[in-house]
């Protein structure tokens, strides 16, 4: 069943670290069956505090999503995101 990883950026703390993440994250996609559904598109906030940005990635299933997230290639680049920002990240199973 389809799964989605939803990244919600709450706050930027170091833009240079986020820039480093943005430069290299796409390289971590190689060999993984994912589709970028949205990446920092315009928002219409209906409730709550607006996030700085939202990214949604689609995977064939939860196992594929975890395989990418836990991969050495992504774990190497995600360090820059952790240093440069505050995010909420969840995997959601589709229906």
C-alpha positions in Angstrom: 0.0 0.0 0.0 1.3 3.5 -0.9 3.1 5.4 1.8 4.1 9.1 2.0 6.9 10.8 3.9 5.7 14.3 4.9 8.4 16.8 5.9 7.2 20.0 7.6 9.8 22.6 8.1 9.0 24.6 11.3 12.0 26.9 11.5 15.3 27.5 9.8 18.3 28.0 12.1 21.3 27.8 9.7 20.6 28.6 6.0 24.0 27.4 4.9 23.3 23.9 6.3 20.0 23.8 4.6 21.6 24.8 1.4 24.1 21.9 1.7 21.2 19.6 2.3 19.3 20.9 -0.7 22.3 20.5 -2.9 22.8 16.8 -2.1 19.4 15.3 -1.1 18.3 14.4 -4.7 21.4 12.2 -5.0 20.1 10.0 -2.2 17.0 9.2 -4.4 19.0 7.0 -6.7 17.9 3.4 -6.7 14.7 4.2 -4.6 11.2 4.1 -6.0 9.9 7.5 -5.0 8.0 10.4 -6.5 8.2 14.0 -5.3 4.6 15.1 -5.0 5.3 18.6 -3.7 8.4 20.5 -2.5 7.9 23.9 -0.9 4.9 24.9 -3.0 2.6 27.8 -2.1 0.4 27.2 0.8 -3.1 28.1 2.0 -3.1 27.6 5.7 -6.6 26.6 6.9 -5.7 26.0 10.6 -2.8 26.4 12.9 0.5 28.1 12.5 1.9 28.1 9.0 5.0 26.0 8.4 8.0 27.4 6.5 7.6 24.7 4.0 6.2 21.2 3.2 7.6 18.3 1.1 5.7 15.1 0.3 7.4 12.1 -1.1 5.4 9.1 -2.4 6.7 5.5 -2.1 5.1 2.1 -3.1 4.9 1.1 0.6 6.2 1.8 4.1 9.1 -0.5 3.7 10.3 1.4 0.6 10.0 4.7 2.5 12.0 3.4 5.4 14.6 1.9 3.0 15.2 5.4 1.6 15.1 7.3 4.9 17.4 4.8 6.6 19.8 4.5 3.6 23.4 5.4 4.1 23.1 8.0 1.3 20.2 9.9 3.0 21.6 9.5 6.5 24.8 11.2 5.3 23.0 14.2 3.9 20.2 14.5 6.5 22.8 15.7 9.1 22.8 19.1 7.3 19.0 19.3 7.7 19.2 18.5 11.3 21.9 21.2 11.8 20.0 23.8 9.8 16.4 23.5 10.8 13.6 22.2 12.8 11.3 19.7 11.0 8.5 17.3 11.7 8.8 14.2 9.6 6.2 11.4 9.4 5.4 8.4 7.3 1.7 8.1 6.5 0.3 4.9 4.9 -2.2 5.6 2.1 -5.6 4.1 1.9 
